[in-house]
Amino acid sequence: MTSFTYRRRFEVPWGDCDPAGIVFNPKFFTYFDANTWLMFEAATGVKVHDINAHYGIIGIALVDAGANFMKPVKFGDTIEVVSRVAEFRRTSFVVEHKIMLDGDLRNEGNETRVWAVKHPDDPDKIKTATIPEEVIKSFK
C-alpha cells in the first residue's frame, strides 16, 4: 500500500450528464483515467505528456476496471476525485478511486494497469516490464 494520495476537484459539466442532469456512469471511468495520469505526474514530477518518453514505455495500459455506483452525481456538483495506488506488483499496479461530494462517498472504482513497453520481437505488440523502483518510491 502506498501513502501518496492525489485529489482533484472540479465542477461537473453538462456534457458529462444525461438529459436529467445526472452523470452518465461511463464518465466516471474518464474521471478515474485522468486522475491516474495526473497522480503519476504529481508523484513523479514528470509531466503527463512526458511520462512515456521519460520512462521508455508505451504507457500505463489499463487491463481491468470496475466501479460501484452508489449515489448520483449531478450537473454543477463540485466533486473531488481521490486516487491512490493500493498495490504495486512487479509489472502492474492497482489504483483505487473515490468520488466524493461534500465529504460524502458517491462512487468508487478501481483500475489495474500494467507498465507497457514495445515487444522486442514485434514492435506492433506490447509486453509488460518491471516497474522501476524510482517510480514506486515516489508514491511512498
Secondary structure, DSSP 8 states (H G I E B T S, - for coil): ----EEEEEEE--GGGB-TTSBB-THHHHHHHHHHHHHHHHHHH---GGGHHHHHT-SEEEEEEEEEEE-S--BTT-EEEEEEEEEEE-SSEEEEEEEEEETTEEEEEEEEEEEEEEEETTEEEEEEE----HHHHHHT-
